[in-house]
Amino acid sequence: MKKSFKLTDEKLAPARQVDSIKHELNKYITRERKKKVSPGSDFWDFDVQFGADVETAKVIHISEINKSIDAAVALGNESFYIEILAKPGHRTVKPKN
């Protein structure tokens, strides 16, 4: 998913618009995680980029999406760009001490 979201809408309150964006992103991530994993992979991992626009997007962890959206709202941005790409992930064994 590569998409720009507007944080303002004439029909919705700003807080409800932010909630609807977060809900759409969570639905997308859930849908991608439910897909069958390719042989040799353990789970779906995600590459996430977030920024005010495509040129300024920076890599973030998937758990930081909501924090980044809240930060964009706090800065007063009218929109933001997010890119979420699914990739096969492989579990690693933690070394025992």
N, C-alpha and C positions, 0 to 999 in steps of 0.2 A: 504494500500500500504506500503510495506516494501521494500526499494530499496536503493542500493548504486549507486551513479552517479559519472562518471568520468568528471572532469572539463577540461580535455585536449583531443583533438581529432586531428588526423593528417589531416583530411579533412576540419575541420572548425576552424575559428579564435576563440580564447578563449571567446571573448565577445558574439559571435553568439552561441557558445556551452552553455553558461550560459543562454542566452535568450531562447534557445530551451528547456532547463531543466525547467525554470520557466513556460514556456508555457505548458509543459506536466503536471506539478503539478497543474496549474490552471484549465486545462481541467479535470483532475481527480476530483478536488474539486467541480467543476461545475456539473459534471456528478453525483456525490454522492448527492449533494443538490437537484437535480431534482427527485431523487427517492421518492416514496411515503413514507410518515412518518407513523410510526406505531400508532395505536390508543392510545390516552393518551399522545402523544408527540406533541410538537409545531414546532420543527425544527430539523435539523441535526447539531449536535455539533461535534467537532473533537478533538481527542487526538493526539498531535504532539510531536515527539521526533526528535532531530537533533543533529548530532555529526560527528566527523571524522570517527568513526566506530561504530559498534553495542554496544560495551562495554562502550564507552564514550558518548553515546547519552544522552541528557538532555531534559527535558520537556520544550517546548516553546509554546507560544500562536500562533494560526494560522496566525495572522497578522504579526508575526515576521519572517515568512519563508524567504521572499525576503531579509530582512536585514541579516539573518543568512547566506544565500548563498553568499551575497556580502562580508560578513566578512571572509568566508572561502576562497574566491578568493583573498582577500587582504592579508590573511596570507600565501598564496602560496600553499595551499593544492591541491593535485592532485585529490582528490575525497572526497565525504562526504556521510553519511548515513542519510536517512530520513524515518520516520515511520508516516503515517497518517492513523488513524483509525476513522471511522465515528461511532457516537453513538447518540441515541435519546436525544434531549435536551428539557428542560422545562423552559418556561419563568417565571420569578419571578417579582412580583409587587414591584416597588420601594416605600418605605414608604414616605408618604407626611409629610412634616414638618410644 
